[in-house]
Amino acid sequence: MTSDAMPTDEDVVVHVRQWGTDSITPLSGFEPVDLAPGVRLERQAEHWWICADADHAVQVDGIYQRECQLRPATEIVISATLYIAETQRLVRVRDACRRLYGWQPDQLAEADGAMRKVWLCMTRRAAIVIRVEKDILPAARLLHRAIRGDSAPFILCSRAGHAEYLPERIAEKTLSTTEAVLAASGGSLCIRTHDRPKDHEALTREAFRPNSRITLFLCATPRSWQYETLSEISPPPHRIRIADRTRIVTEYAKDALRRLNAPAECFRREELEHVLTRYSYSLDAIEQAVERLVRLNMSTNPRETARQLRVNEEHYREWMKEIP
């Protein structure tokens, strides 16, 4: 569950998944579910519990227990096999981590490790530290959307000022420290270590207040600003993930179609190929190109589409000429 006061349907445990795989045990109805010999999942009132027979040892979050309520991200070890209890929000975080790390069998455990770090930082009010060669902001924004949702504010804080960051551009209006904190409520603040604002300590302090509703992202390149006490995730650089690029574009397309409530035909195979050919060099370029194409197919009015994207109409019409 996030630090926001009341749990939502997104924070209800929906299944138990074996770590590093897609093997899940769904939780629905009221019938007990066998997880392993001598270990079952039982519904008690509004919650699911893990229950073990007397002669079976179950480790729950590092402690041997015979009976324990399943909570978001509960980790269960049975005979050296690790399982994790997932909610809809945690599934989104896991999917975001896979987009950053990859979907190959040997990459799934790495993505799960990153998911664990992000979740622990969320629930314990620690900064989420992302260390990556390039695509720092797209990586942070991807995790922000998974944690906070599509409509939550994402405020980029820099030496030049603080402003809401969107894929196409940074908002023109700059915010003071107080305004940035207020604007980020229910969303995220993002600080890049190579461009730290003078008031970064005040921003960090505000983000960690007991009643704060802000997720803090600290973004670093591999050689900048060393951390010793904060958990960090270090996705592989996008430039070496050639085999994953079709899947990455497809996942961004799914996001855009869902967010814009657009039909599947608003992003076709030929547009996928166009993005792969012209824009697959970075996550930022992929995200921008995919959203532009989906919006273009949703509307016959370039002026209105440019307005929605908040880009120059002439620039947008020039971009349209590139589309096959």
Sequence and secondary structure as in RCSB ss.txt:
>XXXX:A:sequence
MTSDAMPTDEDVVVHVRQWGTDSITPLSGFEPVDLAPGVRLERQAEHWWICADADHAVQVDGIYQRECQLRPATE
IVISATLYIAETQRLVRVRDACRRLYGWQPDQLAEADGAMRKVWLCMTRRAAIVIRVEKDILPAARLLHRAIRGD
SAPFILCSRAGHAEYLPERIAEKTLSTTEAVLAASGGSLCIRTHDRPKDHEALTREAFRPNSRITLFLCATPRSW
QYETLSEISPPPHRIRIADRTRIVTEYAKDALRRLNAPAECFRREELEHVLTRYSYSLDAIEQAVERLVRLNMST
NPRETARQLRVNEEHYREWMKEIP
>XXXX:A:secstr
  SSSS  GGGSEEEEEETTS  EEE  SSS EEEETTEEEEEETTEEEEEE TT   EETTEE SEEE  TT E
EEETTEEEEEEEHHHHHHHHHHHHHH SSHHHHHHHHHHHHHHHHHHHTT  EEEE SS HHHHHHHHHHHHH T
TS EEEEETTEEEEB SS B S  B HHHHHHHTTTSEEEEEGGG  TTHHHHHHHHTSTT   EEEEEE TTSS
  SSS EE    GGG GGGHHHHHHHHHHHHHHHTT  GGGS HHHHHHHHHHTTT HHHHHHHHHHHHHHHH S
 HHHHHHHHTS HHHHHHHHTT  
